[in-house]
Amino acid sequence: MDNSKIGQHISGQFNKELEDVRNKVLTMGGLVEQQIELAVTAFTTGDVEMAELVIKQDNQVDALEMAIDQECMQILALRQPAAFDLRLLIAVIKVINELERVGDMAERIAEMAIQLSNADSNKHDQYYELEHMAELVQEMLHGALDVFARMNIEDVTAITGLDENVDREYGSIIRQLITKMMEDPRNITRMLNVLWVARSLERIGDHACNVCEHLIYMVKGEDVRHLTQEELERKMKE
């Protein structure tokens, strides 16, 4: 992990506190990444035990969010940081909120897996598009966490650019689901559950983009929320 961005303080304890916060964020991110992978696998295979594990893991994610948030608040109150250190802590508070929301999305997918586990048509080969969409959002989230670990935002626009692919996949899945519901009304309940999964994956992609935006603020001190992809790319070249 690149520590060069973190200023060297007179207090060695302050350095340790900041590094501890960063490590905990990465631990939380790794847990959330695992949640997504397990939740999607549980859904496509009908593995109820795996789905239940994802739901249990969400408690760990929530506990980490609260612990990191509390630690940041204590540092802000006791150390009164400025410049990059202040932006780091503000970004961390925002990033862990995004990660907690991603964990919630994974939990929702796991719940859908349990609901559909007894359906005869819940076959692995029917969810190819969903699996591909899941791979895209996992790539985005992993990339965002890697940016945080290295504190190097050069690859940010490549990560956020993937969101357009995710949106296209989402639109394609919606059209397929509508067609299946029109062909056989008996499919409606199951297809709506699949739609919820696709929607959850699409939201995970959005949260990964949000993480990237928070990291740009952390490194450059610039708020790039609400910029289009083209505007963001121009901003990053400045």
N, C-alpha and C positions, 0 to 999 in steps of 0.2 A: 504494500500500500504506500502510495506517495504521500509523504508527510510534509513536503516542501511548501505546500500552500498554507499550512498552519504555522502562524508566527511562533517564534521561540520566545517564551515569556520568562520573566524573572522567576516566577513561581513554577517549578517543575510539576507541582500538583495540578496546576491549571492545564498544562499540556496533557497530562494523564487523563484529566476529566474530559477534555475534548476528544481525545483518541478513544476513550471508552464509549462515548456517545456514538462516534462513527462506527465502531465495531458492532455495537448493539443494533444499529440501523441495518448493517449488512447481514447480521444474524436474522433479524426480522424479515429482511428481503428474501433470504434463502429459504426461510420457512414458508413464506407466501408462494414462492416459485414452486416449491414442492406441493403445496396445496393445489395449485392449478393443475399440475401434471397428474396428480392422483385423482382429482375430481373428474377431469376429462376421461381418464382411463376407466374410472368407475362407471361413468355414464355410458361410454361406448361398449363396455363389456358386461354391464349389469352387476358389477361386484359391490354388493351391499356393505360388506365389511370394510372395504376400502373407502367407500363413501362415508361411513360412520367415523372412520379415522380422520377424514378431512374435517368433519364437523367438530370433532374433539380438538383438533389442532387449532381451530379458530379461537379457542379460549387462550391458548398460548400467545397467539398473535395479539389479541386484545390486551393481555397482561404486559407484553413487551411494549405496546404503544403507550400504555399508562406509565410504565416505568421510565421510558425514554423521555416522555413529556415532562414528568416530574423532575428528572435529572436536568433537563434543559432549563426549566423554570428556576431551579436552585442556582445553576451557574449564572443565569441572567441576573438574579437578585444579588448574589454574593460577589461575582466578579465584575459586573457591569462592563461587559466586553464592548469593543468598538470595531469598526471597519469589517474586515473579512470574518473575524471571529463572531461578530454579531450576525452577519448574514448567514454564516454556517448554521448557527443555532436556530435562526428563523426558518431557514430552508429545511432543517431536520424536522422541526415541528410540523411543517407542511407535508414533507415527504412521508412521514410515518402515518399521517392521516390518509394519504393516498394508498399506502400499502395496506392499511386496515380495511379500506373500502374494497381493495382487490381481494383480500381474504374473505370478505363478506360475499363477493361474487362467486368465489370458489365454493363457499359453503352452500350457496344457492344451487350451483350446478350439482353438488353432491346430493342435495335434497331431491332434485329432479331425478337423479340416478336411482334413488331409493323408490321413488314413486313409479318409475318405469321398469323396475327390475323384474317384475313378473310378466311383462308384456312379451308375447310370443314374437313380435316383430322387432324387438330390440336387438338387432344383429349388428355386429361390428362393422360389416361392410356397407351399411347404410349411412354411416356417419363420416364418410371420407372428407366432405367439404368442411364439416364441423371440426374434424381433427386438424385439417390444414389451417383453418382459421385460428385454432388454439396454438399451433406452432408459431404462427405469426405474432400473436400477442405475447407469447412466452419469449420470443426473440426480442421483442420491444422492451419488455420489462427487464430481461437479463441485461440488455444493452444499457438501459437507464441506470441500473445498479452498478454496472461496470464503470460508467461515467462517474458515479458518486465515489466509487472506490479509488479511482485514479485521479479524480478532480481535474479531468481533462475533457472539455466540452467540444472537441473537434468533431466527434462523430454524432453529435446530437441531431443534426438535420437528417442524417441517414436513418436514424431511429424514428423520428417523428414522421418522416416520409412514408414509412411502412403503414401508417394509419390509413392512408388512401386505399391500400390493398385490402386492409381489414374491412373497411367500409364497403368495398366492392364485393368481397366474399359474403358479408352480411346481407347485402341486397340480393345476391344470388340465392342464398339460403331461404330468405323470405319468399321469393318468387316460387321456389320449389315447394315450400311448405303450403303456400296458398293453393297451388295446383293439386297437391295431394288431398287437401281438405275438400276441394271442389269435386274431385273424382270420387271420394268416398267420405261422407259425413261422419262415419264411424272413426275416422282418423283424427277428427278435430281435437279431442282432448289431448291425445299423445303429441300431435303436431304443435299444439300450443306450448306444451312442456319443452319440446325441442326448441321452439322459438325463444323461450325464456333463457335457455342455455346459450343460444347464439347471441341474444341481447347482452347477457352477462359477459361473454367474451369480448363483444364490441366495447363495452364499458371498461373492461380491463385495459384495452388498447388506449382508450382515452385517458385513463389514470396514468399509464406509462408516459404518455405525452406530457401530462401535467407534471410528473416527476422531472422530466427533462427541462421544463420551463422553470421550475424551482431551482434546478441546478445551475441554469444560466444566470439566474439572479444571484445565486451564491458566489459564483466565480467572477462574473462581470459587473454585478450590481445593477443590472438592467432588468426591468419588468417587461417580459415579452409575451405575457398572456394576451389572448385574443388576436394575435397576429396570424395571418394566413401562412401556409407553408412557404410560399414564395417570399413573403415579407420577412419571415424568420431566416431564410437562407441569405437574403440580402443583409440583414442585420448581423449575421454571424461572420460575414466577410468584411465588415467595417473594422 
